[in-house]
């Protein structure tokens, strides 16, 4: 039932926040352009470019995403400060370009890669995921990215690669939060290899159709929707395949409160607060809390990964 | 003849401005939170309004409680006994903010679910501690009137020493709920410790008979 298009009046699809129907060449071009643009002092920090991607409705929620403003002004990214609005306010000096990622450990192909070389082979998709923070709030985010497994396979991990460890960039000059040891910087995270290879596990390079803002983990971050948000390590500079379970920042900081697995689980409380329910960001003041779902609602896809594992012990 | 009168009037008017001014200052955080809650002039409580409200009320309640504890040291150190006149108002404002802090949690966040909050109060240490602090302040607010002061006499001072454990528990409540950044609650704990240290040092001097010039004692 589409009406004739009057060029003076844009279609609703043209004014949606996420531009969706670009072709792949354009996104490569815009990424390359961003590499150049990012060098200029005026655009440092705020540089954002449209991405070309395809929607993935099968792996997207049917819920309305949070507004871009909510997603980009309410962040836990302690490298920029511990207040929720610190990352948006204090990440302007951060330079997400040029960027390299070091791949190391138990894999055939290791080395340091330019970001563009790393991303080039991967078609981007938009997935609308729920994000559940360990602090008992949640959001719905339209990420743009690709499965982490597709990236990892390119480096041909060997049979000793049981885990994947990640590291955030350490740049106190651009990340003011790193000048005080709130956590033991740099931030490190890890996944079991089967979790890392799971099709839901995403490398995100954008949200709402644009490249990631600095406060959301530019230029690339991890998104593991069935785990608490702190597993989603941001601004990744190193990926290492390991045989032993790697250390993770929050677990090092408070081992009895934050485990390696950190699967969203309403029946295992944080020692200090309940995880049974959550508050949806962007909801009205008097909106009720929502019940938290096992594995953040992704139980059907991921519960099998943990068969036989005591989730109380391995929180 | 005219000059001294004017001087007296001036002194009197300055003398009387302190209470309304304190009152006004104490209402500012509440006014700010209210304006944001009701979207006055495009203001808002941000992406997580419930948290902003609860934390805003709690933080200001604790700050005002600590400011209340600063009154006597400041009055003595600055030789401004008049400051003591402000202490009751500051304490009652602290109590008001902390009651609103509790109510915003109970009514808005927990939707009046009494059966739900009781286990939380009982088993979550930071809530237990915070709730205890609030309970300790209730008798102090109730007995804050002149009539109660007269009625209780010396026991009033003894009773009102409950403000010290209340303030300590308030600081612990804050310290206990932060995830990793303990700087702000630690600052409050240090301030509390300094204030208590000052009081400790004052004690033997009073016993020795060199009582401070100020009449209201205790807190």
Interface residues (C-beta under 8 A of the other chain):
Chain A: X66 X69 X70 X73 X74 X78 X82 X84 X85 X135 X137 X180 X182 X183 X253 X254 X272 X273 X274 X279 X281 X282 X284 X285 X286 X288 X289
Chain B: X37 X45 X46 X47 X48 X49 X50 X51 X53 X108 X109 X110 X111 X120 X124 X125 X126 X176 X177 X179 X180 X181 X183
